[in-house]
Amino acid sequence: MQKNKKTTALVWFRTDLRVQDQHSLTKAVQQHERVVAVYHIPKKWLEFTRWGFKKMERFRANFLLQSLEQLKKDLEQLNISLIVTTGNWTESITRLQKKYSITDIYAQYEWTQEEVDEQNTIPNNVKTHLHYDQFLYHPENIPMAVNQIPEVFTVFRKTCEKQVVVQPPIPIPEAMPTENLIADNPDIPTLNDLGYEEIHQDSRTAIPFVGGEKAAWTRIDEYFWDTKQLSYYKKTRNGLLGKKYSSKLSLWLAYGSISPRSIYAEIKKYEREIGKNESTYWLIFELIWRDYFKFISLKHGNSIFRLGGILNKDYTWDTNPRKIEKWMTGNTPEPFVNANMLELANTGFMSNRGRQNVASFFAKEWKLDWRIGAAYFESMLIDYDVHSNYGNWMYNAGVGNDPRDRKFNIAWQAERYDASGKYQNTWLQKTLF
């Protein structure tokens, strides 16, 4: 492909922190003589919400910084410099454009409000190239218009499974000339630089992992090929303790350190070489759920952030600060809820089973404004994904895509999934609070 003479492309990384199967990066490298990369940490992420916690607390910030460190190393192998900016995005993008004579910007397309606001600040004299790059099923390939996305997951899943071919991942692009590197590129900020305390990993954590593309592929090797845990995923996925009970790939998917297409391709390879069963399919099933929440977000826009949700339900919600604090600190009448909330506070992670229960308790038992719970998850969860987070919270609050509007029986859930009490004992014996 003929490159555009004397043009400089800026690859704006967002939730796509990888070099493999990265369409924005690949297109920029193919079409421009010079390429610079940027990641921006908005000032808003570092500030406190009205509920007393930061929009991004330290566990999520730490994993993000680890992911950026790995991305910077991987990009340097391609002779591309990664610049990490903080504060005001409009000022950052204007400064970068002037300093490097940016003609084109390549980025992953986003559609939720804060991200759209950022996209709208790109200078008018810069040509913008936005790509859908976080889906398993590309939006252009699904057999329905976005405004016709079914409100029931099963209908969406069955339609796509029958009619959509998952696009194969694309390889790492070729390296740029060495002179493309920036000589005076500053280091990535540390936790302390951003105003956070250092993290000492809790010995009980289910996620003894680090961020970045290399770590994502190490986890694939371990979970798929070394231990063959993938073959047992459906049986163990409702576990609560340890790193083996589920793939934990949501950690890296949240930052785009690995793409769902790459995971899908690796599952298919595993099925050919090791064996196909209900468990190997179930990991694909979960990737489709992830896609579904993104499509629901595309369809309904900012309704996913509204109190009535996508159903516009008119429930009465409480905002009692004392109850909210008790829930966050693991001081509710439900030991199972408390154990899960303490795991989150100490590690930045909680099992899927735990998330369903604590959300149901928050919204259905105490009838608290579900958006506060969603905001706390956004702050704390290392694997926070805006679409899955708000999709799941709407689902559990009865204002989303659950046709049965279920309410969890917490005691029964605890008895079924933690019959011995091992999980609860692990987290209720020693806490941060």
C-alpha positions in Angstrom: 0.0 0.0 0.0 1.3 3.4 -1.0 1.8 5.6 2.1 0.7 9.2 2.2 3.8 11.4 1.8 4.6 13.8 4.6 1.7 12.9 6.8 1.7 12.1 10.5 -0.9 9.8 12.1 -1.9 9.8 15.7 -3.2 6.5 17.0 -5.4 7.3 20.0 -5.6 4.3 22.2 -8.7 3.8 24.3 -9.9 0.4 25.4 -7.8 -1.3 22.7 -4.4 -1.5 24.4 -2.7 -4.0 22.2 -0.7 -4.3 19.0 -2.2 -7.6 17.7 -5.6 -7.4 16.0 -5.6 -3.7 16.4 -7.2 -2.1 13.4 -6.5 1.6 14.1 -2.8 0.9 14.6 -2.5 -1.3 11.5 -4.3 1.2 9.2 -2.1 4.1 10.5 1.1 2.1 9.9 0.0 1.1 6.5 -1.0 4.5 5.3 1.4 7.1 6.9 5.1 7.8 6.9 5.0 8.8 10.6 3.0 7.4 13.4 2.7 8.6 17.0 0.5 6.9 19.7 -1.3 8.5 22.6 -3.3 7.4 25.7 -5.1 10.0 27.7 -6.1 9.7 31.4 -8.9 12.3 32.0 -8.8 14.5 35.1 -12.4 13.3 35.9 -11.2 9.7 36.4 -9.0 10.9 39.3 -11.6 13.0 41.0 -14.1 12.0 43.7 -17.8 11.3 42.9 -20.6 12.8 45.0 -20.7 9.4 46.8 -17.2 9.7 48.3 -15.1 7.4 46.0 -13.0 8.2 43.0 -14.3 7.5 39.5 -11.3 5.2 39.1 -9.8 3.8 42.3 -6.3 2.5 42.7 -6.8 -1.2 41.6 -8.2 -0.2 38.3 -5.6 2.6 37.9 -2.8 0.2 38.7 -3.9 -2.4 36.1 -4.3 0.4 33.6 -0.7 1.6 34.2 0.6 -1.9 33.9 -1.2 -2.3 30.6 0.2 1.0 29.3 3.8 0.0 30.3 3.4 -3.2 28.3 1.8 -1.3 25.4 4.7 1.2 25.4 7.2 -1.7 25.2 5.3 -3.4 22.4 5.0 -0.2 20.4 8.7 0.5 20.8 9.3 -2.8 19.1 7.4 -1.3 16.1 9.4 2.0 16.5 6.3 3.8 17.6 6.3 6.0 20.7 3.4 6.0 23.2 2.7 9.4 24.9 0.5 9.2 28.0 -1.2 12.5 28.8 -3.4 13.5 31.8 -5.8 16.3 32.6 -7.7 18.1 29.8 -8.1 16.1 26.6 -8.8 19.1 24.4 -5.6 20.8 25.6 -3.6 17.5 25.1 -4.8 16.8 21.6 -4.3 20.4 20.5 -0.8 20.4 21.9 0.0 17.1 20.2 -1.4 18.2 16.9 0.8 21.3 16.8 4.0 19.6 18.1 3.9 16.7 15.6 1.9 18.2 12.8 -0.8 15.6 13.1 -2.9 15.2 9.9 -4.9 12.1 10.8 -6.2 10.4 14.0 -7.1 6.7 14.2 -9.1 5.4 17.1 -11.6 2.9 18.3 -15.1 4.2 17.9 -17.0 4.8 21.2 -20.6 5.9 21.6 -21.2 6.4 25.4 -21.5 10.1 26.4 -18.2 10.8 28.0 -16.3 9.2 25.2 -18.4 10.9 22.5 -17.6 14.2 24.2 -13.9 13.5 23.8 -14.3 12.5 20.2 -16.1 15.8 19.5 -13.0 17.8 20.7 -10.8 16.5 17.9 -9.7 19.6 15.8 -11.7 20.1 12.6 -8.5 20.2 10.5 -7.5 16.7 11.5 -9.0 13.8 9.5 -10.6 11.3 11.8 -10.7 7.5 11.2 -12.9 5.6 13.8 -13.2 1.8 13.8 -15.5 -0.6 15.7 -12.8 -2.7 17.3 -14.2 -4.2 20.6 -16.8 -6.6 19.3 -16.8 -10.3 18.6 -19.5 -9.8 15.9 -18.7 -6.7 13.9 -21.8 -4.3 13.8 -21.6 -4.3 10.0 -21.9 -8.1 9.9 -24.9 -8.7 12.2 -28.2 -9.5 10.2 -30.2 -6.7 11.8 -30.2 -2.9 12.1 -29.0 -1.6 15.5 -32.5 -0.2 16.3 -33.8 -3.8 15.8 -31.5 -5.5 18.3 -33.7 -7.9 20.2 -34.4 -7.1 23.8 -33.9 -10.7 24.8 -30.4 -12.1 24.7 -31.3 -15.6 23.5 -32.9 -14.3 20.3 -29.8 -12.2 19.6 -27.4 -15.0 20.3 -29.2 -17.6 18.2 -29.6 -15.3 15.2 -25.9 -14.3 15.3 -24.6 -17.8 15.9 -26.5 -19.0 12.7 -25.7 -16.1 10.4 -22.5 -14.3 11.5 -19.0 -15.3 10.7 -16.4 -14.0 13.3 -13.7 -12.1 11.5 -10.2 -13.6 12.0 -7.7 -11.5 14.0 -5.2 -9.5 12.1 -1.5 -9.8 12.7 0.8 -7.3 14.4 1.7 -4.6 11.8 5.2 -4.2 10.4 7.6 -2.0 12.2 8.1 1.7 11.3 11.6 3.1 10.5 13.7 3.6 13.7 13.7 7.4 13.2 9.9 7.3 13.9 10.6 7.1 17.6 10.4 10.2 19.8 13.7 10.9 21.6 12.4 12.8 24.6 9.2 10.8 25.4 8.5 11.0 29.1 7.8 8.0 31.3 4.3 6.7 32.0 3.0 8.2 35.3 3.1 6.1 38.5 0.3 5.4 40.9 1.8 8.1 43.2 2.0 10.6 40.3 -1.8 10.1 39.9 -2.5 10.5 43.6 -3.0 6.9 44.6 -1.4 4.8 47.4 0.8 1.8 46.4 -0.9 -1.6 46.3 0.2 -4.6 48.3 -1.4 -7.7 46.8 -3.7 -9.5 49.1 -2.8 -13.2 49.5 -6.4 -14.2 49.1 -6.8 -12.6 45.7 -8.4 -14.6 42.8 -6.5 -12.5 40.3 -2.7 -12.6 40.9 -2.2 -11.1 37.5 -0.7 -8.0 35.9 -2.1 -5.9 33.1 -1.0 -5.9 29.4 -1.1 -7.9 26.2 1.8 -10.2 27.2 0.0 -11.1 30.4 -3.3 -11.8 28.5 -1.6 -14.3 26.3 0.2 -15.9 29.2 -3.2 -16.4 30.8 -4.5 -18.0 27.6 -1.5 -20.3 27.5 -2.0 -21.3 31.2 -5.8 -21.6 31.2 -6.2 -23.2 27.8 -3.0 -25.1 27.0 -1.1 -25.8 30.2 -3.9 -26.8 32.5 -6.7 -27.5 30.0 -9.0 -25.7 32.4 -11.0 -24.5 29.4 -12.5 -28.0 29.1 -14.1 -27.6 32.6 -15.1 -24.0 32.4 -18.9 -24.5 32.5 -18.6 -26.7 35.6 -16.3 -24.4 37.5 -17.3 -20.9 36.4 -19.5 -20.2 39.4 -16.6 -20.7 41.8 -15.6 -18.1 44.3 -12.0 -18.7 45.3 -8.7 -18.9 43.4 -7.6 -18.2 39.9 -8.7 -21.5 38.3 -12.5 -21.4 38.6 -12.9 -19.1 35.6 -10.8 -17.7 32.7 -10.5 -14.2 34.3 -10.0 -12.9 30.7 -12.4 -10.1 31.5 -9.5 -8.3 33.1 -7.6 -7.9 29.8 -10.8 -7.6 27.6 -11.8 -4.5 29.7 -8.6 -2.7 28.5 -8.5 -4.3 25.0 -5.2 -5.9 25.8 -6.6 -8.9 23.9 -9.5 -8.8 21.5 -12.6 -11.1 21.6 -11.8 -12.2 18.1 -8.4 -13.5 19.3 -9.9 -15.3 22.2 -12.5 -16.9 19.8 -9.8 -18.0 17.4 -7.8 -19.5 20.2 -10.9 -21.4 21.5 -11.5 -22.8 18.0 -7.9 -23.9 17.8 -8.3 -25.6 21.2 -11.5 -27.3 20.1 -9.6 -28.7 17.0 -6.5 -29.8 18.9 -7.8 -30.8 22.4 -11.5 -31.3 22.1 -14.8 -29.5 21.8 -17.4 -29.7 24.6 -20.1 -27.6 26.4 -17.4 -25.8 28.3 -15.4 -24.6 25.3 -18.7 -23.4 23.8 -19.6 -21.6 27.1 -16.7 -19.3 26.9 -17.9 -18.2 23.5 -21.4 -17.9 24.9 -20.0 -15.4 27.5 -18.2 -13.4 24.7 -21.6 -13.1 23.0 -23.1 -11.8 26.2 -20.4 -9.2 26.3 -21.2 -8.2 22.7 -24.9 -8.1 23.5 -24.5 -5.5 26.2 -22.5 -3.4 23.8 -25.2 -3.7 21.1 -27.9 -2.8 23.7 -25.8 0.3 24.6 -25.5 1.2 20.9 -29.3 0.8 20.5 -30.5 2.7 23.6 -27.7 5.3 24.1 -27.7 7.2 27.3 -30.8 5.4 28.6 -28.4 2.8 30.1 -27.4 5.5 32.6 -30.9 6.7 33.5 -32.8 5.6 36.6 -35.6 4.0 34.7 -33.1 2.2 32.5 -34.0 1.1 29.0 -37.5 0.0 30.2 -38.2 3.5 31.6 -39.6 1.8 34.8 -40.9 4.2 37.4 -39.7 2.5 40.7 -39.1 4.3 44.0 -35.4 4.3 44.8 -33.6 5.2 48.0 -30.3 7.1 48.4 -29.7 6.5 52.1 -25.9 7.3 52.6 -25.7 5.0 55.7 -27.0 2.0 53.8 -24.8 2.7 50.8 -21.8 2.9 53.2 -22.8 -0.4 54.9 -23.0 -2.1 51.5 -19.7 -0.8 50.3 -17.9 -1.8 53.5 -19.5 -5.2 53.9 -21.7 -4.5 56.9 -25.1 -5.7 55.6 -27.2 -8.4 57.3 -26.1 -10.9 54.6 -22.7 -12.5 55.2 -22.5 -13.6 51.6 -22.9 -10.1 50.4 -20.4 -8.8 52.9 -17.7 -11.4 51.9 -18.1 -10.4 48.2 -17.9 -6.7 49.0 -14.8 -7.2 51.1 -13.1 -9.1 48.4 -13.9 -6.2 46.0 -12.5 -3.7 48.5 -9.3 -5.7 49.1 -8.5 -6.8 45.5 -10.6 -4.9 42.9 -12.3 -8.1 41.8 -15.4 -10.2 42.5 -16.8 -13.3 40.8 -19.7 -13.1 38.5 -21.8 -15.0 41.0 -20.9 -12.5 43.6 -21.7 -9.5 41.4 -25.2 -10.8 40.7 -25.9 -11.2 44.4 -24.6 -8.0 45.7 -26.3 -6.0 42.9 -29.6 -7.8 43.6 -29.3 -7.1 47.3 -28.5 -3.4 46.7 -31.4 -2.8 44.2 -34.0 -5.3 45.2 -33.6 -5.8 49.0 -32.6 -2.3 50.0 -34.1 -0.6 46.9 -31.1 1.8 46.6 -30.6 3.8 43.4 -28.9 1.1 41.3 -26.7 3.7 39.5 -24.8 4.3 42.7 -23.9 0.7 42.9 -22.9 0.7 39.2 -20.8 3.8 39.8 -19.0 2.0 42.7 -18.3 -1.0 40.5 -17.0 1.4 37.9 -14.6 2.8 40.5 -13.4 -0.5 42.0 -13.6 -3.3 39.5 -10.3 -3.9 37.6 -12.3 -5.4 34.7 -14.8 -2.5 34.5 -16.5 -2.3 31.1 -19.1 0.4 30.7 -21.5 -1.6 28.7 -21.4 -4.9 30.7 -21.4 -3.0 34.0 -24.4 -0.9 33.3 -26.1 -3.7 31.3 -25.8 -6.1 34.2 -26.9 -3.5 36.8 -30.0 -2.6 34.8 -30.6 -6.4 34.5 -30.4 -6.9 38.2 -32.4 -3.8 39.1 -35.3 -4.8 36.9 -34.9 -2.0 34.4 -32.9 -3.8 31.7 -32.9 -7.0 29.7 -34.2 -9.6 32.2 -37.7 -10.6 31.0 -38.3 -12.3 34.3 -37.2 -9.4 36.6 -35.6 -11.8 39.1 -34.7 -11.2 42.7 -31.9 -13.3 44.1 -32.5 -15.4 47.3 -29.1 -14.5 48.9 -29.2 -17.2 51.6 -30.0 -19.9 49.1 -27.3 -18.6 46.7 -24.8 -18.8 49.6 -25.8 -22.3 50.5 -25.6 -23.5 46.9 -22.3 -21.8 45.9 -20.5 -21.7 49.3 -22.1 -24.6 51.2 -19.0 -25.1 53.4 -18.7 -21.4 54.1 -15.1 -21.4 53.0 -15.4 -18.3 50.8 -17.3 -16.4 53.5 -14.8 -17.4 56.2 -11.9 -16.4 53.9 -13.1 -12.8 53.6 -15.0 -12.2 56.8 -12.0 -13.1 59.1 -9.6 -10.3 58.0 -10.6 -7.1 56.3 -9.5 -3.7 55.4 -12.2 -2.1 57.6 
